[in-house]
Amino acid sequence: MKDRIVFIGRSNVGKSSIIRVLTGRKVRVGKRPGVTLGPSFIQFGRHTIVDMPGFGFMQGVSRRRQEEIKDFIVRYLENSREIILAVQITDARTFSDIARRWDKRGHIPVEIEMFHFLKEVGLRPILAANKIDNVPVSLRDEMLDEISELLGLGKSWQMTGDIIPVSAKTGEGIGELKRKIRERIEGV
């Protein structure tokens, strides 16, 4: 399974749902965090999408198991030579609030840490800001600009080329996400 595209993100942000809409394939989707406990592989043209387990809080999953999953994700990303791209999925509505909460506690927010880690290991991440349909249109640019700043990408999300607003529920932005994935892959 060469040429893998990893889909990664916190628990319950819609990774599997985005993959289902993107590929048209049946993907196990859960209503609660922690349904995906190991990687799932989905054929996508000549590439393989890897649906990674979520990181962070998972209801009904022990803290020890959550740490094991997080360690597995890091090792997988560091050691897999087949990965050519990472798509990090986030919940557009909650990203900034969660980041500020972690920051107040003196911790690097997990989603920000993951985005930088993906860059460090050379996976040229795309951030898919999911659930954009739940954000009023008049507030979207401001919210996406804040995400861009928190990630250290600059003040304008549109200038980065790394953030794609999407909705697994409505299909909004999925065409743009596909285009960005192709653009990144062809640049390999």
C-alpha positions in Angstrom: 0.0 0.0 0.0 2.1 2.8 -1.3 1.2 6.5 -1.6 -0.9 6.8 1.6 -2.8 9.9 2.5 -3.4 10.1 6.3 -6.5 11.6 7.7 -6.0 12.6 11.3 -7.6 14.8 14.0 -9.1 14.9 17.4 -11.9 12.5 18.3 -15.3 13.3 16.9 -14.3 16.0 14.4 -15.6 14.1 11.4 -12.6 12.3 9.9 -14.5 9.3 8.8 -17.4 11.4 7.6 -15.2 13.5 5.4 -13.6 10.4 3.9 -17.0 8.9 3.2 -18.1 12.1 1.3 -14.7 12.5 -0.4 -14.5 8.9 -1.7 -18.1 7.8 -1.9 -17.0 4.7 0.0 -18.7 3.2 3.0 -16.7 4.1 6.0 -17.6 3.3 9.6 -18.8 6.5 11.2 -19.7 6.9 14.9 -21.8 9.3 16.9 -19.4 9.3 19.8 -15.6 9.8 20.2 -13.4 6.8 20.0 -15.1 4.6 17.3 -12.0 4.4 15.2 -9.4 2.8 17.5 -7.0 1.6 14.8 -6.2 2.7 11.2 -8.6 1.9 8.4 -7.5 1.8 4.8 -9.7 3.0 1.9 -8.6 2.8 -1.7 -8.8 6.3 -3.4 -7.7 6.0 -7.0 -4.1 4.9 -7.0 -3.7 6.1 -3.5 -4.7 4.7 -0.1 -6.5 6.9 2.5 -5.6 6.0 6.1 -8.4 6.9 8.5 -6.4 7.2 11.8 -7.9 6.9 15.2 -8.8 10.2 16.9 -6.5 11.7 19.5 -7.6 13.5 22.7 -10.6 12.7 24.8 -12.6 9.6 23.9 -15.7 8.8 26.0 -15.7 5.3 27.4 -12.0 4.7 26.5 -9.5 4.5 29.4 -6.8 7.1 29.8 -4.2 4.4 29.3 -5.7 3.3 26.0 -6.0 6.9 24.9 -2.2 7.3 25.5 -1.5 4.0 23.7 -3.5 5.3 20.7 -1.6 8.7 20.7 1.8 6.9 20.9 0.7 4.6 18.0 -0.2 7.6 15.9 3.1 9.3 16.5 5.1 6.2 15.7 3.0 5.5 12.6 3.5 9.0 11.3 7.3 9.0 12.0 8.0 5.6 10.6 5.7 5.0 7.6 7.6 5.8 4.4 4.5 5.3 2.3 2.7 8.4 3.6 2.9 11.3 1.1 0.4 13.7 2.6 -1.6 14.4 5.8 -5.1 15.9 6.0 -5.8 17.1 9.5 -9.5 17.4 10.2 -10.7 19.9 12.9 -14.1 21.1 14.1 -14.1 24.7 12.8 -16.6 25.8 15.5 -14.5 24.6 18.5 -10.9 24.9 17.3 -10.2 28.4 18.8 -12.0 27.8 22.1 -10.2 24.5 22.7 -6.8 26.1 21.7 -7.4 29.0 24.2 -8.4 26.6 27.0 -5.2 24.6 26.5 -3.1 27.7 26.3 -4.6 29.1 29.6 -3.4 25.9 31.3 0.1 26.5 29.9 -0.1 23.7 27.4 0.4 23.7 23.7 -3.0 22.9 22.2 -3.0 19.3 20.8 -4.4 20.2 17.4 -1.7 22.9 17.0 1.0 20.6 18.2 -0.2 17.9 15.7 -0.2 20.4 12.8 3.4 21.4 13.5 4.4 17.8 14.0 3.0 16.9 10.6 5.0 19.7 9.0 8.1 18.6 10.9 7.9 15.0 9.5 7.4 16.4 6.0 3.7 15.5 5.4 2.7 19.0 4.1 -0.6 19.0 6.0 -3.9 20.4 4.8 -6.2 21.5 7.6 -9.8 20.7 6.7 -12.0 22.9 8.9 -15.1 20.7 9.1 -18.6 21.5 10.3 -18.3 24.9 8.6 -22.1 24.7 7.9 -22.7 25.4 11.6 -20.8 28.7 11.4 -22.8 31.7 10.2 -21.4 32.9 6.8 -20.8 36.4 8.2 -18.4 34.9 10.9 -16.5 32.4 8.8 -13.6 34.5 7.6 -12.9 35.9 11.0 -13.0 32.4 12.6 -10.8 30.9 9.9 -8.4 33.8 10.2 -8.1 33.1 13.9 -7.4 29.4 13.2 -4.7 30.5 10.7 -3.1 32.8 13.3 -3.2 30.1 16.0 -1.4 27.7 13.7 1.2 30.3 13.0 0.3 30.5 9.3 -0.5 34.2 9.2 -3.4 36.5 9.6 -5.4 35.5 6.5 -6.5 31.9 6.1 -7.0 32.5 2.4 -3.4 33.4 1.9 -2.0 30.2 3.4 -3.5 27.7 1.0 -3.4 25.2 3.9 -6.9 25.6 5.3 -10.0 24.4 3.5 -13.4 25.0 5.1 -15.6 21.9 4.6 -18.8 20.2 5.7 -19.2 16.5 5.7 -22.9 17.0 6.3 -23.6 19.3 3.3 -20.7 18.5 1.0 -19.6 22.1 1.0 -15.9 22.5 0.2 -15.3 18.8 -0.6 -14.5 19.7 -4.2 -11.9 22.2 -3.0 -10.4 19.7 -0.6 -10.1 17.1 -3.5 -8.4 19.8 -5.6 -6.0 20.7 -2.9 -5.1 17.0 -2.2 -4.4 16.5 -6.0 -2.3 19.7 -6.1 -0.2 18.5 -3.1 0.1 15.0 -4.5 1.2 16.1 -7.9 3.8 18.3 -6.3 5.4 15.2 -4.8 
